[in-house]
């Protein structure tokens, strides 16, 4: 199992925790700003230490935020540094990707990221321009679709080697707009295997940007109906479509959960099923201020503060808190492997 060994390292890095959007369902508070120089240097030293001292051969970077491209200089610097070990042969495998709103994903930025093997992107759209602009607003209150869509078109017109997952959000009042968007997607990206679709309904993750602090969510019946229709029409056009509707565990953090309570996995047979990144021993989330965590949803939970990166690249870990996130490997509980945060 790669996620249990020392030869693979998966880092989720938050180069800034600020954002240029104020999405109505966002759960983040944007309290932490851009990553400081000492944290950048510490991450680079961590990668070097793991390669030289621990036999690291496979490295995966995931960029999160806030909006990571607000701090694109940090993304470029660390990914270029890591890629140098791949080009020199010290790493056998290296790849990365970004969860981004794509507002700043212009073609030059995309090309540079791809050149550093940061090739995988998840971009959320809440419908065609009208619906999208109601919920995924710029910090000033302005719409954002008219900037994002040309960036996606420019990517499609290029010969760059990337993979963009368009995450289509199902929410109250945007059904007709989603169908209009799907027509736009089919027309512009049909036949382009670099674009895939992920269907998801909006969940209340303790949002901070809704004016009345009450997020209206769509019924599961309606969400499943809309997702099924979109999945059918987009799949017919040749798109690879993943349907994530209905795959939610409602808890304090209300994050994804796979597996029935009490279900056991067959570790000896290697049958772990889905394992959340937060449950993997070789995954660390590095926040912009140097704190270490496991889950990108439970950012404000003290249990999710499992340690600190040190200036010399070493990490200081709170064993008790870390073991909480890894407990599924000891008890082989499918739910705790699929979502270790489900008991918050």
Secondary structure, 3 states (H helix, E strand, C coil): CHHHCCCEEEEEEECECCCCECCCCCCCCCCCCECCHHHHHHHHHHHHHHHHHHCCCEEEEEEECCCHHHHHHHHHHHHHHHHHHHHCCCCCEEEEEEECCCCCCCHHHHHHHHHCCEEEEEEEECCCHHHHHHHCCECCCCCCHHHHHHHHHHHHHCCCCCEEEEEEEECCCCHHHHHHHHHHHHHHHCCCCCEEEEEEECCCCCCCCCCCCCCCCCCHHHHHHHHHHHHHHHHHCCCCEEECCCCCCCCCCCCCCCCCCCCECECCCCECCCCCHHHCCCEEEECCCCEEECCCCCCCCHHHCCEEECCCCCEEECHHHHHHHHHHHHHCEHHHHHCCCCCC
